[in-house]
Amino acid sequence: MKYVYIALGTLSLVLGVLGIFLPLLPTTPFLLLTATLYFKSSPKLYDWLLNHKYFGSYIRNYRENKAIPLRAKIISITLLWTTISYCIFFILPYLWVKILLFLIAAGVTYHILSFKTLKK
């Protein structure tokens, strides 16, 4: 099972990294899943993840504070609405798909804003 957990953790990590660049793919939940899977399979990988320059802060902020830094909120919401707006106004021909994307973006925005803002 150790290698299955490592493989699933690595897949989750890849999805989390993609979530940094793709607005509808969440980063933090995938990184939390990666931490859980690495914790169960490899203390070395778990320590690497928690001490990573970029990924470690996502996990620690969520685990310890249940909060998201203001900068991360602003970047996430800006990228989300930029991408969704472009799709709605320039790509998609169907009104029902445009409405669905708008509702998804509104829901994701609400979810992001529902977290406390991390103060340094």
N, CA and C of each residue as an Amber inpcrd file, in Angstrom:
protein
   360
   0.8260000  -1.2170000   0.0000000   0.0000000   0.0000000   0.0000000
   0.8630000   1.2700000   0.0000000   2.0660000   1.1700000   0.5240000
   2.9470000   2.3260000   0.6120000   3.1460000   2.9660000  -0.7590000
   3.4060000   2.1730000  -1.7690000   3.6700000   2.7110000  -3.1040000
   2.4040000   3.2540000  -3.7710000   1.2790000   2.6770000  -3.4320000
   0.0060000   3.1970000  -3.9530000  -0.2420000   4.5950000  -3.3720000
  -0.0100000   4.7520000  -2.0750000  -0.1680000   6.0620000  -1.4310000
   0.8030000   7.0850000  -2.0250000   2.0240000   6.6760000  -2.2720000
   3.0070000   7.5900000  -2.8640000   2.5560000   8.0090000  -4.2640000
   2.1020000   7.0490000  -5.0560000   1.6420000   7.3510000  -6.4200000
   0.4240000   8.2810000  -6.3920000  -0.5360000   7.9890000  -5.5290000
  -1.7240000   8.8410000  -5.4200000  -1.3660000  10.2300000  -4.8870000
  -0.4370000  10.2690000  -3.9430000   0.0170000  11.5500000  -3.4000000
   0.7050000  12.3970000  -4.4620000   1.5040000  11.7500000  -5.2960000
   2.1900000  12.4710000  -6.3640000   1.1930000  12.9760000  -7.4030000
   0.2060000  12.1630000  -7.7450000  -0.8460000  12.5980000  -8.6610000
  -1.6010000  13.7940000  -8.0720000  -1.9130000  13.7200000  -6.7960000
  -2.5960000  14.8160000  -6.1200000  -1.7360000  16.0790000  -6.1200000
  -0.4430000  15.9200000  -5.9480000   0.4720000  17.0580000  -5.9800000
   0.4780000  17.7120000  -7.3600000   0.5080000  16.8930000  -8.3990000
   0.4760000  17.4260000  -9.7720000  -0.8180000  18.2030000 -10.0040000
  -1.9380000  17.6580000  -9.5540000  -3.2170000  18.3600000  -9.7060000
  -3.2300000  19.6650000  -8.9160000  -2.6230000  19.6530000  -7.7340000
  -2.5290000  20.8710000  -6.9330000  -1.6960000  21.9450000  -7.6120000
  -0.5910000  21.5250000  -8.2320000   0.2520000  22.4790000  -8.9570000
  -0.5160000  23.0380000 -10.1570000  -1.2250000  22.1870000 -10.8660000
  -2.0500000  22.6620000 -11.9900000  -3.1060000  23.6520000 -11.5010000
  -3.6050000  23.4230000 -10.2830000  -4.6120000  24.3130000  -9.7100000
  -4.1110000  25.7210000  -9.4720000  -2.8060000  25.8860000  -9.3830000
  -2.2450000  27.2280000  -9.2480000  -2.5180000  28.0340000 -10.5140000
  -2.5130000  27.3480000 -11.6470000  -2.6490000  28.0230000 -12.9330000
  -4.0480000  27.9190000 -13.5400000  -4.8250000  26.9210000 -13.1280000
  -6.1730000  26.7290000 -13.6620000  -7.1920000  27.1110000 -12.5840000
  -7.9440000  28.1670000 -12.8040000  -8.7960000  28.7290000 -11.7560000
  -9.8370000  27.7850000 -11.1510000 -10.3870000  26.8560000 -11.9110000
 -11.4330000  26.0020000 -11.3500000 -10.8930000  24.7430000 -10.6790000
  -9.5940000  24.5510000 -10.7200000  -8.9720000  23.3900000 -10.0770000
  -8.3660000  23.8660000  -8.7580000  -8.8770000  23.3780000  -7.6350000
  -8.4240000  23.9110000  -6.3480000  -7.0360000  23.4050000  -5.9510000
  -6.2020000  24.2910000  -5.4790000  -4.8380000  23.9290000  -5.0910000
  -4.7910000  23.3340000  -3.6860000  -5.3140000  24.0520000  -2.7250000
  -5.1650000  23.6580000  -1.3210000  -5.7290000  22.2750000  -1.0130000
  -6.9400000  21.9110000  -1.4600000  -7.4240000  20.5610000  -1.1460000
  -6.5220000  19.4480000  -1.6960000  -5.9730000  19.6550000  -2.8920000
  -5.0770000  18.6430000  -3.4360000  -3.7710000  18.5700000  -2.6420000
  -3.2720000  19.7080000  -2.1990000  -2.0530000  19.6860000  -1.3810000
  -2.3150000  19.0500000  -0.0220000  -3.4920000  19.2800000   0.5430000
  -3.8390000  18.6270000   1.8120000  -3.9570000  17.1160000   1.6330000
  -4.5500000  16.6930000   0.5210000  -4.6350000  15.2640000   0.2250000
  -3.2380000  14.6770000   0.0360000  -2.3730000  15.4030000  -0.6570000
  -0.9920000  14.9560000  -0.8380000  -0.3090000  14.7800000   0.5120000
  -0.5000000  15.7400000   1.3960000   0.1170000  15.6440000   2.7250000
  -0.3840000  14.4100000   3.4690000  -1.6670000  14.1350000   3.3960000
  -2.2290000  12.9570000   4.0650000  -1.6480000  11.6690000   3.4890000
  -1.5920000  11.5800000   2.1750000  -1.0830000  10.3680000   1.5360000
   0.4090000  10.1850000   1.7890000   1.1680000  11.2600000   1.7510000
   2.6000000  11.1610000   2.0500000   2.8250000  10.8350000   3.5210000
   1.9950000  11.3630000   4.3990000   2.1120000  11.0630000   5.8280000
   1.9530000   9.5620000   6.0720000   1.0040000   8.9380000   5.3560000
   0.7460000   7.5150000   5.5270000   1.8140000   6.6360000   4.8850000
   2.5610000   7.1920000   3.9170000   3.4570000   6.3370000   3.1570000
   4.9410000   6.6350000   3.3320000   5.3070000   7.9040000   3.4830000
   6.7230000   8.2470000   3.4840000   6.9910000   9.4910000   4.3190000
   7.5770000   9.3180000   5.4950000   7.9170000  10.4840000   6.3120000
   8.8530000  11.4510000   5.5760000   9.7140000  10.9240000   4.7410000
  10.6490000  11.7670000   3.9980000   9.8970000  12.6860000   3.0210000
   8.9480000  12.1350000   2.2660000   8.1590000  12.9450000   1.3370000
   7.2570000  13.9300000   2.0740000   6.6990000  13.4940000   3.1930000
   5.8480000  14.3640000   4.0010000   6.6480000  15.5600000   4.5190000
   7.8340000  15.3120000   5.0430000   8.6860000  16.4070000   5.5280000
   9.0890000  17.3430000   4.3830000   9.3950000  16.7580000   3.2190000
   9.7500000  17.5740000   2.0570000   8.5960000  18.5140000   1.7020000
   7.3820000  17.9730000   1.7030000   6.2090000  18.7640000   1.3380000
   5.9650000  19.8990000   2.3310000   6.0340000  19.5920000   3.6140000
   5.7780000  20.6160000   4.6390000   6.8550000  21.6950000   4.6620000
   8.0580000  21.3370000   4.2580000   9.1560000  22.2990000   4.2790000
   9.4250000  22.9190000   2.9120000   8.5950000  22.5890000   1.9320000
   8.7710000  23.1370000   0.5910000   8.5260000  24.6420000   0.6140000
   9.3160000  25.3610000  -0.1730000   9.2490000  26.8270000  -0.2050000
   7.8520000  27.3450000  -0.5230000   7.1450000  26.7100000  -1.4590000
   5.8250000  27.1820000  -1.8740000   4.6830000  26.3530000  -1.2960000
   4.7660000  25.0440000  -1.4070000   3.6570000  24.1790000  -1.0050000
   3.4540000  24.1260000   0.5020000   4.5320000  24.2060000   1.2430000
   4.4430000  24.1020000   2.7020000   3.5560000  25.1730000   3.3150000
   3.6370000  26.3840000   2.7800000   2.8440000  27.4740000   3.3560000
   1.3460000  27.2600000   3.1270000   0.9710000  26.7040000   1.9730000
  -0.4460000  26.4060000   1.7250000  -0.9840000  25.4770000   2.8120000
  -0.2350000  24.4330000   3.0730000  -0.6830000  23.4140000   4.0280000
  -0.6870000  23.9670000   5.4470000   0.3940000  24.6160000   5.8370000
   0.4710000  25.1630000   7.1890000  -0.6020000  26.2170000   7.4400000
  -0.8050000  27.1230000   6.4860000  -1.8280000  28.1700000   6.6650000
  -3.2020000  27.5630000   6.8610000  -3.5070000  26.5670000   6.0700000
  -4.8300000  25.9550000   6.1920000  -4.9410000  25.1420000   7.4770000
  -3.9260000  24.3190000   7.7490000  -3.9760000  23.4290000   8.9030000
  -3.9720000  24.1840000  10.2280000  -3.1520000  25.2050000  10.3160000
  -2.9960000  25.9150000  11.5850000  -3.9990000  27.0510000  11.7710000
  -4.3610000  27.7260000  10.7010000  -5.1690000  28.9380000  10.8360000
  -6.5330000  28.8850000  10.1580000  -6.7440000  27.8870000   9.3110000
  -7.9640000  27.8440000   8.4850000  -8.1360000  29.1890000   7.7730000
  -7.0300000  29.7030000   7.2220000  -7.0300000  31.0220000   6.6020000
  -6.2220000  31.0040000   5.3090000  -6.5190000  31.9860000   4.4520000
  -5.8260000  32.1530000   3.1790000  -5.2350000  33.5620000   3.1670000
  -3.9850000  33.7050000   2.7500000  -3.4030000  35.0560000   2.6730000
  -4.1780000  35.9430000   1.7020000  -4.2220000  37.2360000   1.9940000
  -4.9460000  38.1820000   1.1590000  -4.4490000  38.1460000  -0.2820000
  -3.1480000  38.0820000  -0.4730000  -2.5750000  38.0440000  -1.8260000
  -3.0960000  36.8390000  -2.6010000  -3.1600000  35.6830000  -1.9600000
  -3.6540000  34.4680000  -2.6250000  -5.1250000  34.6130000  -2.9910000
  -5.9030000  35.2370000  -2.1120000  -7.3210000  35.4690000  -2.4120000
  -7.4700000  36.3680000  -3.6410000  -6.7190000  37.4500000  -3.6660000
  -6.8180000  38.4030000  -4.7680000  -6.4010000  37.7530000  -6.0850000
  -5.2870000  37.0470000  -6.0790000  -4.8100000  36.3970000  -7.3010000
  -5.8070000  35.3390000  -7.7690000  -6.2860000  34.5190000  -6.8550000
  -7.2260000  33.4580000  -7.2190000  -8.5060000  34.0150000  -7.8390000
  -9.0800000  34.9910000  -7.1870000 -10.3420000  35.5490000  -7.6740000
 -10.1380000  36.3070000  -8.9870000  -9.0410000  37.0230000  -9.1110000
  -8.7560000  37.7340000 -10.3560000  -8.5770000  36.7710000 -11.5250000
  -7.7750000  35.7300000 -11.3410000  -7.5770000  34.7400000 -12.4010000
  -8.8820000  34.0190000 -12.7360000  -9.6370000  33.6870000 -11.7140000
 -10.9080000  33.0080000 -11.9220000 -11.8310000  33.8380000 -12.8140000
 -12.0510000  35.0990000 -12.4320000 -12.9950000  35.9300000 -13.1710000
 -12.4590000  36.3420000 -14.5380000 -11.1570000  36.4930000 -14.6720000
 -10.5810000  36.8010000 -15.9890000 -10.8210000  35.6460000 -16.9520000
 -10.5370000  34.4430000 -16.5130000 -10.7150000  33.2620000 -17.3530000
 -12.1880000  33.0220000 -17.6790000 -13.0290000  33.0760000 -16.6690000
 -14.4540000  32.8360000 -16.8750000 -15.0610000  33.9040000 -17.7820000
 -14.7040000  35.1560000 -17.5520000 -15.2420000  36.2400000 -18.3810000
 -14.8310000  36.0720000 -19.8390000 -13.5850000  35.7080000 -20.0670000
 -13.1300000  35.4940000 -21.4350000 -13.9500000  34.3870000 -22.1050000
 -14.1480000  33.2970000 -21.3900000 -14.9390000  32.1840000 -21.9440000
 -16.3860000  32.6080000 -22.2160000 -16.9750000  33.3160000 -21.2750000
 -18.3760000  33.7310000 -21.4230000 -18.5560000  34.6850000 -22.6050000
 -17.6640000  35.6580000 -22.7480000 -17.8670000  36.6960000 -23.7560000
 -17.2830000  36.3730000 -25.1330000 -16.2740000  35.4980000 -25.1850000
 -15.5970000  35.2940000 -26.4620000 -15.5740000  33.8510000 -26.9690000
 -15.8250000  32.8790000 -26.1300000 -15.6600000  31.4830000 -26.5320000
 -16.9850000  30.7370000 -26.6580000 -17.7970000  30.8180000 -25.6490000
 -18.9840000  29.9640000 -25.5620000 -20.2000000  30.5550000 -26.2760000
 -20.8410000  29.7460000 -27.1160000 -22.0120000  30.2560000 -27.8370000
 -23.3450000  30.0370000 -27.1040000 -23.3880000  29.0990000 -26.1680000
 -24.6570000  28.7220000 -25.5360000 -24.9030000  29.5060000 -24.2530000
 -26.0730000  30.1030000 -24.1440000 -26.4210000  30.9020000 -22.9780000
 -26.4160000  30.0700000 -21.6990000 -26.9400000  28.8480000 -21.7540000
 -27.0210000  28.0340000 -20.5400000 -25.6320000  27.6840000 -20.0050000
 -24.6540000  27.5140000 -20.8920000 -23.2840000  27.2270000 -20.4450000
 -22.6660000  28.4820000 -19.8300000 -22.9650000  29.6330000 -20.4270000
 -22.4730000  30.8960000 -19.8750000 -23.0180000  31.1210000 -18.4640000
 -24.3080000  30.8500000 -18.2850000 -24.9290000  31.0060000 -16.9680000
 -24.3230000  30.0250000 -15.9750000 -24.1280000  28.7820000 -16.4040000
 -23.5200000  27.7710000 -15.5370000 -22.1180000  28.1860000 -15.0960000
 -21.2880000  28.6450000 -16.0380000 -19.9410000  29.0980000 -15.6930000
 -19.9770000  30.2790000 -14.7370000 -20.8860000  31.2060000 -14.9600000
 -21.0190000  32.3470000 -14.0580000 -21.3730000  31.8850000 -12.6400000
 -22.3070000  30.9590000 -12.5380000 -22.7130000  30.4460000 -11.2210000
 -21.5730000  29.6980000 -10.5340000 -20.8150000  28.9250000 -11.3020000
 -19.6550000  28.2230000 -10.7360000 -18.6340000  29.2350000 -10.2250000
 -18.3390000  30.2520000 -11.0240000 -17.3790000  31.2760000 -10.6030000
 -17.8650000  32.0080000  -9.3510000 -19.1500000  32.3010000  -9.2930000
 -19.7010000  32.9630000  -8.1010000 -19.5680000  32.0560000  -6.8800000
 -19.8310000  30.7660000  -7.0540000 -19.6970000  29.8170000  -5.9400000
 -18.2600000  29.6730000  -5.4690000 -17.3320000  29.5920000  -6.4010000
 -15.9130000  29.4850000  -6.0310000 -15.4550000  30.7680000  -5.3390000
 -15.9000000  31.9080000  -5.8430000 -15.5580000  33.1840000  -5.1980000
 -16.0870000  33.2260000  -3.7680000 -17.3300000  32.8190000  -3.5860000
 -17.9050000  32.7810000  -2.2350000 -17.0870000  31.8490000  -1.3280000
 -16.7090000  30.6930000  -1.8650000 -15.9340000  29.7280000  -1.0820000
 -14.5860000  30.3300000  -0.6630000 -13.8990000  30.9700000  -1.5820000
 -12.6090000  31.5800000  -1.2630000 -12.7690000  32.6790000  -0.2230000
 -13.7840000  33.5100000  -0.3990000 -13.9930000  34.6190000   0.5380000
 -14.5140000  34.1620000   1.8960000 -15.0330000  32.9300000   1.9680000
 -15.5460000  32.4310000   3.2450000 -14.4320000  32.0780000   4.2250000
 -13.2110000  31.8930000   3.7290000 -12.0860000  31.6300000   4.6100000
 -11.6210000  32.9250000   5.2430000 -11.0980000  32.8290000   6.4500000
 -10.5010000  33.9940000   7.0900000  -9.3120000  34.4510000   6.2560000
  -9.0040000  35.7380000   6.3610000  -7.8290000  36.2660000   5.6970000
  -6.6620000  36.1780000   6.6660000  -5.5880000  35.5660000   6.2200000
  -4.4010000  35.3850000   7.0600000  -3.6860000  36.7040000   7.2220000
  -3.4810000  37.0740000   8.4630000  -2.7280000  38.2990000   8.7600000
  -1.3370000  37.9040000   9.1950000  -0.3630000  38.6260000   8.6890000
   1.0370000  38.2960000   9.0160000   1.4470000  38.8760000  10.3380000
